[in-house]
């Protein structure tokens, strides 16, 4: 089966593409990496605040959206424990 990439290889390729896109984004931002990390952490905190507010007012749709956004943000490299140990 020449020309067919394995699923793992395809997955690695997509991960590499995303990493390169992040590097291009960081280069274009002209900001220190620490400030970008702080912004991402604050964005997650804001999502948690919105989620809690949605729970208080009883808006289950907004709650689920904020929870999903927070989960997606937490998958980023910024939240990887290995960066801090």
C-alpha positions in Angstrom: 0.0 0.0 0.0 2.4 2.7 -1.2 1.4 6.2 -0.7 -0.9 5.6 2.2 0.1 7.1 5.5 -0.7 5.3 8.7 -3.2 7.0 11.0 -0.5 7.6 13.5 1.7 9.3 10.9 -1.2 11.4 9.8 -1.9 12.4 13.4 1.7 13.4 13.9 1.5 15.5 10.8 -1.6 17.3 12.0 0.1 17.9 15.4 3.1 19.3 13.6 1.0 21.6 11.5 -0.8 22.9 14.6 2.6 23.5 16.3 3.9 25.4 13.3 0.7 27.5 13.2 1.2 28.4 16.9 4.8 29.4 16.3 3.7 31.6 13.4 1.0 33.1 15.6 3.5 33.7 18.4 5.9 35.3 16.0 3.2 37.6 14.7 2.1 38.7 18.1 5.3 40.5 19.0 4.6 39.8 22.6 6.7 37.9 25.2 5.5 34.3 25.5 4.8 34.8 29.2 2.1 37.4 28.4 0.5 35.0 25.9 0.4 32.3 28.5 -1.2 34.7 31.1 -3.8 35.7 28.5 -4.7 32.0 27.9 -5.0 31.3 31.6 -7.1 34.4 32.1 -9.4 33.3 29.2 -9.9 30.0 31.0 -10.7 31.8 34.2 -13.2 33.9 32.4 -14.8 30.8 30.9 -15.1 29.4 34.4 -16.7 32.6 35.7 -19.2 32.6 32.8 -19.9 28.9 33.4 -20.6 29.6 37.1 -22.8 32.6 36.2 -24.8 30.5 33.7 -25.3 27.9 36.4 -26.6 30.6 38.8 -29.1 32.0 36.3 -30.1 28.6 35.1 -28.9 28.9 31.5 -27.8 25.3 30.7 -26.9 26.1 27.0 -24.5 28.8 28.1 -23.1 26.6 30.8 -22.3 23.8 28.4 -20.7 26.2 25.9 -18.5 27.7 28.6 -17.6 24.3 29.9 -16.7 23.1 26.4 -14.6 26.2 25.8 -12.7 25.7 29.0 -12.1 22.1 28.2 -10.7 23.0 24.8 -8.5 25.7 26.3 -7.1 23.2 28.9 -6.0 20.8 26.1 -3.4 23.4 25.1 0.3 23.1 25.9 0.0 25.9 28.4 -1.8 23.6 30.8 0.7 20.7 30.5 2.1 19.9 33.9 5.5 19.1 32.4 6.2 22.7 31.7 6.2 23.6 35.4 8.2 20.7 36.9 
